[in-house]
Amino acid sequence: MKKSIVSILLSFVGIFLVLGLWAAISANVAPDLPSPLRTWEESRLYIMEPWQKRGEMDQGIGLMTAYSLLRVAKGFALALLIGTPLGFLLGSSPLFFRMFDPTIQILRPISPLAWLPLGLILFRQSEPAALFTIALCSMWPTVVNTMQGVRAIPQDYHNVAKVLRLSPWRKFTKIMLPATLPYMFSGYRLSLGIAWLVIVAAEMLTGTPGVGGFLWQEYNSLIYSHILLCILTIGIVGFILNRLMGFAETRLRAA
């Protein structure tokens, strides 16, 4: 209990130090950078009325975040539906691994800024193009971690399955899946973080309502305080998502 209180206090100290540094830079180095107080004053309407819709791109920060989270949820779900079985195939089939591993290693480092134009060419609409980009960019940690989890299953487990003459389905559900779940959730956690990063870039390029779209609009309007509001929102939401997935992973390992 005492360690938890100390950790919380240290976290607040760190936050106040960062705010102090931000205020000092605003006052002495970059006058165009709004101070924390000015950012709050100019962004208060979006924070105090988070669900208010005044126009297509003039909405409360809560609504903007909800739009982005909905897109992330769809793209993330698609990434898991594709990445999880692909990881199992790569981990359980040496032939499949040798066939497709070079292609995967080429595709993994490609930036979302490169995939989004291809998505727009394929789907001709910003929404499916964004989902395509999120899924394609965020599924690789799930693929790699699931594959590693399958490969880490001890050979004794496979021998037991042979002795018991388990069907492929029972072997999967009783041996492979439980042994691989911790690896899978580690991949899911990383994939969710990447999905949240990608949605911001996707919305900025397509101009759709969301945190990224709002950030790009305010940048073009030179309203710097709202840019900082979006940056803080992105960071806070990313922190919450990471903690939620970490909590789920911890509960899974304890089960």
Contacts in CASP RR format, 6 or more apart in sequence:
PFRMAT RR
TARGET T0000
AUTHOR 0000-0000-0000
METHOD contacts of the structure
MODEL  1
MKKSIVSILLSFVGIFLVLGLWAAISANVAPDLPSPLRTWEESRLYIMEP
WQKRGEMDQGIGLMTAYSLLRVAKGFALALLIGTPLGFLLGSSPLFFRMF
DPTIQILRPISPLAWLPLGLILFRQSEPAALFTIALCSMWPTVVNTMQGV
RAIPQDYHNVAKVLRLSPWRKFTKIMLPATLPYMFSGYRLSLGIAWLVIV
AAEMLTGTPGVGGFLWQEYNSLIYSHILLCILTIGIVGFILNRLMGFAET
RLRAA
19 36 0 8 1.000
20 36 0 8 1.000
22 33 0 8 1.000
22 35 0 8 1.000
22 36 0 8 1.000
23 35 0 8 1.000
23 36 0 8 1.000
23 37 0 8 1.000
25 33 0 8 1.000
26 33 0 8 1.000
26 34 0 8 1.000
26 35 0 8 1.000
26 36 0 8 1.000
26 38 0 8 1.000
27 35 0 8 1.000
32 224 0 8 1.000
33 224 0 8 1.000
34 42 0 8 1.000
34 224 0 8 1.000
34 225 0 8 1.000
34 228 0 8 1.000
38 225 0 8 1.000
39 225 0 8 1.000
39 228 0 8 1.000
39 229 0 8 1.000
40 47 0 8 1.000
41 225 0 8 1.000
42 223 0 8 1.000
42 225 0 8 1.000
42 226 0 8 1.000
43 61 0 8 1.000
43 225 0 8 1.000
43 226 0 8 1.000
43 228 0 8 1.000
43 229 0 8 1.000
45 60 0 8 1.000
46 59 0 8 1.000
46 60 0 8 1.000
46 61 0 8 1.000
46 226 0 8 1.000
46 229 0 8 1.000
47 60 0 8 1.000
47 61 0 8 1.000
47 229 0 8 1.000
49 60 0 8 1.000
50 60 0 8 1.000
50 61 0 8 1.000
50 62 0 8 1.000
50 63 0 8 1.000
51 60 0 8 1.000
51 62 0 8 1.000
51 63 0 8 1.000
52 59 0 8 1.000
52 60 0 8 1.000
52 63 0 8 1.000
53 59 0 8 1.000
53 60 0 8 1.000
53 63 0 8 1.000
56 209 0 8 1.000
57 209 0 8 1.000
57 213 0 8 1.000
57 214 0 8 1.000
57 217 0 8 1.000
59 209 0 8 1.000
59 214 0 8 1.000
61 211 0 8 1.000
61 229 0 8 1.000
61 233 0 8 1.000
63 209 0 8 1.000
64 209 0 8 1.000
64 210 0 8 1.000
64 211 0 8 1.000
64 212 0 8 1.000
64 213 0 8 1.000
64 214 0 8 1.000
64 233 0 8 1.000
65 210 0 8 1.000
65 211 0 8 1.000
65 233 0 8 1.000
65 237 0 8 1.000
67 208 0 8 1.000
67 209 0 8 1.000
67 210 0 8 1.000
67 211 0 8 1.000
68 196 0 8 1.000
68 199 0 8 1.000
68 200 0 8 1.000
68 203 0 8 1.000
68 210 0 8 1.000
68 211 0 8 1.000
68 212 0 8 1.000
68 237 0 8 1.000
69 237 0 8 1.000
71 127 0 8 1.000
71 130 0 8 1.000
71 131 0 8 1.000
71 134 0 8 1.000
71 199 0 8 1.000
71 202 0 8 1.000
71 203 0 8 1.000
72 134 0 8 1.000
72 192 0 8 1.000
72 195 0 8 1.000
72 196 0 8 1.000
72 199 0 8 1.000
74 131 0 8 1.000
74 134 0 8 1.000
75 131 0 8 1.000
75 134 0 8 1.000
75 135 0 8 1.000
75 138 0 8 1.000
75 195 0 8 1.000
76 134 0 8 1.000
76 135 0 8 1.000
76 138 0 8 1.000
76 191 0 8 1.000
76 192 0 8 1.000
76 195 0 8 1.000
78 131 0 8 1.000
78 134 0 8 1.000
78 135 0 8 1.000
79 134 0 8 1.000
79 135 0 8 1.000
79 136 0 8 1.000
79 138 0 8 1.000
79 139 0 8 1.000
79 142 0 8 1.000
79 191 0 8 1.000
79 195 0 8 1.000
80 139 0 8 1.000
80 142 0 8 1.000
80 188 0 8 1.000
80 191 0 8 1.000
82 135 0 8 1.000
82 139 0 8 1.000
83 139 0 8 1.000
83 142 0 8 1.000
83 143 0 8 1.000
83 146 0 8 1.000
84 142 0 8 1.000
84 146 0 8 1.000
84 184 0 8 1.000
86 139 0 8 1.000
86 143 0 8 1.000
86 146 0 8 1.000
87 142 0 8 1.000
87 143 0 8 1.000
87 144 0 8 1.000
87 146 0 8 1.000
87 147 0 8 1.000
87 150 0 8 1.000
88 146 0 8 1.000
88 147 0 8 1.000
88 150 0 8 1.000
88 176 0 8 1.000
88 180 0 8 1.000
89 96 0 8 1.000
90 96 0 8 1.000
90 97 0 8 1.000
90 100 0 8 1.000
90 101 0 8 1.000
90 104 0 8 1.000
90 143 0 8 1.000
90 146 0 8 1.000
90 147 0 8 1.000
90 150 0 8 1.000
91 97 0 8 1.000
91 146 0 8 1.000
91 147 0 8 1.000
91 148 0 8 1.000
91 149 0 8 1.000
91 150 0 8 1.000
91 151 0 8 1.000
92 150 0 8 1.000
92 176 0 8 1.000
97 147 0 8 1.000
104 140 0 8 1.000
104 143 0 8 1.000
107 136 0 8 1.000
107 140 0 8 1.000
108 140 0 8 1.000
110 137 0 8 1.000
112 133 0 8 1.000
112 134 0 8 1.000
112 137 0 8 1.000
112 197 0 8 1.000
112 198 0 8 1.000
112 201 0 8 1.000
112 202 0 8 1.000
113 201 0 8 1.000
113 205 0 8 1.000
115 132 0 8 1.000
115 133 0 8 1.000
115 136 0 8 1.000
115 137 0 8 1.000
116 129 0 8 1.000
116 130 0 8 1.000
116 133 0 8 1.000
116 201 0 8 1.000
116 202 0 8 1.000
116 205 0 8 1.000
116 206 0 8 1.000
119 128 0 8 1.000
119 129 0 8 1.000
119 132 0 8 1.000
119 133 0 8 1.000
120 126 0 8 1.000
120 129 0 8 1.000
120 206 0 8 1.000
122 129 0 8 1.000
122 132 0 8 1.000
123 129 0 8 1.000
123 132 0 8 1.000
126 206 0 8 1.000
126 207 0 8 1.000
126 208 0 8 1.000
127 208 0 8 1.000
129 202 0 8 1.000
129 206 0 8 1.000
130 199 0 8 1.000
130 202 0 8 1.000
130 203 0 8 1.000
130 206 0 8 1.000
130 208 0 8 1.000
133 198 0 8 1.000
133 202 0 8 1.000
134 195 0 8 1.000
134 198 0 8 1.000
134 199 0 8 1.000
134 202 0 8 1.000
137 194 0 8 1.000
137 195 0 8 1.000
137 198 0 8 1.000
138 191 0 8 1.000
138 192 0 8 1.000
138 193 0 8 1.000
138 194 0 8 1.000
138 195 0 8 1.000
138 198 0 8 1.000
139 191 0 8 1.000
140 191 0 8 1.000
140 194 0 8 1.000
141 186 0 8 1.000
141 187 0 8 1.000
141 188 0 8 1.000
141 190 0 8 1.000
141 191 0 8 1.000
141 194 0 8 1.000
142 184 0 8 1.000
142 187 0 8 1.000
142 188 0 8 1.000
142 190 0 8 1.000
142 191 0 8 1.000
144 187 0 8 1.000
145 183 0 8 1.000
145 184 0 8 1.000
145 186 0 8 1.000
145 187 0 8 1.000
145 190 0 8 1.000
146 180 0 8 1.000
146 183 0 8 1.000
146 184 0 8 1.000
146 187 0 8 1.000
148 183 0 8 1.000
149 179 0 8 1.000
149 180 0 8 1.000
149 183 0 8 1.000
149 184 0 8 1.000
150 176 0 8 1.000
150 180 0 8 1.000
152 179 0 8 1.000
152 180 0 8 1.000
152 183 0 8 1.000
153 175 0 8 1.000
153 176 0 8 1.000
153 179 0 8 1.000
153 180 0 8 1.000
157 175 0 8 1.000
157 179 0 8 1.000
158 175 0 8 1.000
160 175 0 8 1.000
161 171 0 8 1.000
161 174 0 8 1.000
161 175 0 8 1.000
166 174 0 8 1.000
166 175 0 8 1.000
181 252 0 8 1.000
182 249 0 8 1.000
182 252 0 8 1.000
182 253 0 8 1.000
185 245 0 8 1.000
185 246 0 8 1.000
185 248 0 8 1.000
185 249 0 8 1.000
185 252 0 8 1.000
186 249 0 8 1.000
188 245 0 8 1.000
188 249 0 8 1.000
189 242 0 8 1.000
189 245 0 8 1.000
189 246 0 8 1.000
189 249 0 8 1.000
192 241 0 8 1.000
192 242 0 8 1.000
192 245 0 8 1.000
193 238 0 8 1.000
193 241 0 8 1.000
193 242 0 8 1.000
196 234 0 8 1.000
196 237 0 8 1.000
196 238 0 8 1.000
196 241 0 8 1.000
199 211 0 8 1.000
199 212 0 8 1.000
200 211 0 8 1.000
200 212 0 8 1.000
200 215 0 8 1.000
200 234 0 8 1.000
201 212 0 8 1.000
202 208 0 8 1.000
203 209 0 8 1.000
203 210 0 8 1.000
203 211 0 8 1.000
203 212 0 8 1.000
203 213 0 8 1.000
203 215 0 8 1.000
203 216 0 8 1.000
204 212 0 8 1.000
204 213 0 8 1.000
204 215 0 8 1.000
204 216 0 8 1.000
205 216 0 8 1.000
206 213 0 8 1.000
207 213 0 8 1.000
207 216 0 8 1.000
207 217 0 8 1.000
211 230 0 8 1.000
211 233 0 8 1.000
211 234 0 8 1.000
211 237 0 8 1.000
212 230 0 8 1.000
212 234 0 8 1.000
214 226 0 8 1.000
214 230 0 8 1.000
215 226 0 8 1.000
215 227 0 8 1.000
215 230 0 8 1.000
215 231 0 8 1.000
218 224 0 8 1.000
218 226 0 8 1.000
218 227 0 8 1.000
218 230 0 8 1.000
219 227 0 8 1.000
END
